[in-house]
Amino acid sequence: MSSVDLNSDLGEGYGQWKLTDDASLLETVTSANVACGFHAGDAVTMRSVTERAAAGGVAIGGHVSYNDLAGFGRRFVDVEPDVLRAEVTYQLGALAGFARIAGSRVRYVKPHGALYNTIVHHKDQAMAVVEAIVDFDPSLPVLGLPGALWLDLAKDAGLRVMHEAFADRAYTPEGTLVSRREEGSVLHDPSLVAQRCVAMATGHPIEDIDGNQLTIRPDSICVHGDTPGAVQIAREVRTALEGAGVAVSPFSQMTGS
């Protein structure tokens, strides 16, 4: 039986503003990428999500970001590497405190939004993120896009590298994500999304944005918590995976590469 993790970006609220249905998604996913306050997430939200995740046996991950609340972390920030390194450490420290109070701990790191995409190719920022994680806890696995520069640097630094695919996003022929500015970049049909996830988890190709065949072998599949209908999508994805004989469990328990 093959196995895959199902993750979602959670805790993406701030004050009275709530974007993600954390309680419902935590009933389905096996890993929670928890916003650490820089693109979303405040102290109360972080505490609530970590408590729910710990109670449900869901792995807690640090969803670190550029310091960009106004842009939801989806804008490139030309930040100096030493500043970025410190800011990633700061975010992990905040989340770790709440995870500890909840009786759990931070089990992996996944960058968010523009930072996630930038360090696919931006060496200085990629190294800053890697160094921050090594400083904080070199036993933490890291989760990112296959072929990303930062994952190569992370592996060289001794970090455990895990590969991610996206349930609800379209792919370019190169295996990168289609920009959210382009039509068709986000997928909304739960049945179609579920079929794609089963294909990815079992080694079969999916269609890229041009209609060509693309094979992705993920350790973890992400359902974005802010995608409309995210709860239904996550439930259908998990049902379809298990129906196809794919075990769904936290990737932080896997061996990795």
Secondary structure by P-SEA (a helix, b strand, c coil): cbbbbbbbbcccccccccccaaaaaaacccccccccccccccaaaaaaaaaaaaaacbbbbbbcccccccccccccccccaaaaaaaaaaaaaaaaaaaaaacccccbbbbcaaaaaaacccaaaaaaaaaaaaaccccbbbbbccccaaaaaaaaaccbbbbbbbcccccccccccccccccccccccaaaaaaaaaaaaabbbbbccccbbbbbbccbbbccccccaaaaaaaaaaaaaaaaccccccccccccc
